[in-house]
């Protein structure tokens, strides 16, 4: 074994324990319109008859998802989902496979109404673990004088919470348990192990 080969071998011996602990970041990007339990439609920005249509315990298809890129961004599917303002029992679900155990940032993009609440929750359930619940929509995520809020009365925003997950199956539930002044509109849910991740315009 020559000196260069010997040096390389020793370097690998020294760093191999560190390399074994290095993992790539894992991210799950979940379009809300792909959740199960969606029925009909709910169009918060439509005319009064369509806007006020009762959803009665479920989310309906909504949109357009591309409006999200005008605010807090990241490209998305064309659709989103929404439920009526007075619907306090709407639920949709999505089964996912968590790629590795660890601490995840749970991000969600949703419609933030000007000077109003739009409360909903995300529950994550895994076999043998307590259900983890994250609440959203209690407080504005961008200033109330944001130009989109001033012009349209609302804008898409991102918010996040931290959850601890095991590797394996997980059930994600989007749900409402309150009556609010306006419909709840949800576009995307993201789970990522990257603690520095922040959704940027035109970038997932």
N, C-alpha and C positions, 0 to 999 in steps of 0.2 A: 504494500500500500504506500503510494507516494505521499509527500507532505500535503499537497492540495487536497487529495482524497481524504486523508486523515483529518484535516481541518474541517472539511465539509461534514464528515461523519460526526465529529464531536459537536458541531453546531446543531445538527439535527437531534442529537441526543439531548442537548440542553433545551432546545425550543419545542420539542415534541410534546411534552406535557402541556405547554401553553397552547399549542396548535389544537390539541384535542378538546380544549375548552372553548375554542372560537367557533361560533355558529353564525351562519348568515341570518339576516333579519327575515322574519316571516310576516307576510301581510295577506289578509283576506279582504277583498273588495266586494261588497254585497249590495247589489242594486235592490232597492226596496220593492220594485215591481215584480221581483222574482220570488218573493215570500209567498207562502201558502195561506189561503183563506181570503184572498181578495175577491170582492164581488161588486159588479157594477162600476160606478164611477162617482167621484166627488170632485167638483171643479171649483175651488175657492175663488178664482178670479173670473168666473163666468157670470151670466146674468142671475138675477135673484132666484128664479125658480130652480136653476141647476145648482146654485151655490148652497141653497138651504135644504136640498134634498136629504132626507134622513138616510143615514147609513145603517143604523140599528145593529150595532155590535160587530161591525166589520169595517175594514178599509176598502176604498174603491180606487180604481185607477185614476190618476191625475196627471198633470203635466203643465207646461212642458219642462222636461228636465234640463234642456239646454239653457234655460234662463239662469241656472245656477252658475254658469261660467261668467255671467255678467257681474257676479258678486264674489263671494268667497268660493274659490274655484275648484278645478279639476274636472276633466271631461267626464260625462256621464251618459247613461242611456237616455233616450228621449223622454221616457215616462218617469213619474214619481207615484206616490200613493197619498191619499188623504182620507180623513174621516170627519164627520160633521161636528160642528161646534158643541152641540149638546150630547154627543155620543160619548158616554163615560164607560163603555165596556167593549170597545173595538179591540180585536186581537188578530194579528197575523204571525206566522211562525216560519222559521227556516232551520233545517238541520244542517250542521256543518261538521267538518272533521278538523279539529284543532291540531296543527302540525307538530307542535312540541309544547312541553310544559313550560310555564313561565309567566311573567308579568306582561300583560297586554294593555295597550292604550285602545280604548273603545271610543271611536269617533263616529259622529252622526251629523249629516247635513239635513237641515230642515228649514221650514219657513218661519222666520221671526217677524211677527207683526208689530207695527209701531204702537208703543204704549199699551200693549195688551200681552196677556200670557197665552201660551200655546202648549200646555203641559202634556207630557206623555212619558212613558218609561220603557226601558229596555231591560228584559230579564234574560239571564243566561243560566241554563240548568245543565249540569253534568251528572252522570250516575255516581252516587255515593258522596256528592257534595251539596252544600247548601246553595239555594238559588241566590245568585248575585243580581241586585237590582240597581239600575242607574236612572235617575230622574233628570228630565230636561225640560226646558221651556218656561221655567219660573222667572228668569231674568233676561233682559236683552243681551245679545252677544255683540252687537255693534251699536254705535251711538244712535239715539232716536232721531237725530237730525241727519243721518246717513242719507245721501241723495236718492238711493233706491227706495228707502222707507218714505221719504218725503214725496216722491213722485207716485209710487205704487201703493204705499201703505204697508209694505212688507219687503223682505229680501231673504234670500237663502243665506244661511250661516252655518258654521261648524262649531261643535262643542264636543268635549271629550271627558271621559272618566277612566280610572284605572281599575282593571280586574285581574285576578289571578286564576289561570286556567290550567287544567291538566291536558296532556296529550290524549286525543281520542274524540269521541262523539260529544257534541254539545247542541242543545236546542236554544235558539234565540227567539225571543218573543218581543214584538213591538206591541204596546198596549196603551190604552187610555183608561183612566179611572176617575176623571174629573170632567165637569162641563166647563167649557172655556168660551170666551167671546167670539173666537173665530175657529174655523176648521184647523186641524193639525195636518200639516203636509210634510212628508218625509221622503228624501231622495236617495240617500246612500248611507250604508253602515260599513265601517271599516274596523277591523281588528288587526293590530300590528304590534310586534315585539320591539319595534324601533321607538325608543323613548324620545328621540329627537324629531320624529316625523311630524310634519305640519302640512296639511293640504295647501298646495299653491295653485294659482291660476294656470289652467292648461297643463297641469302636471299631476299625475296620480302619485 
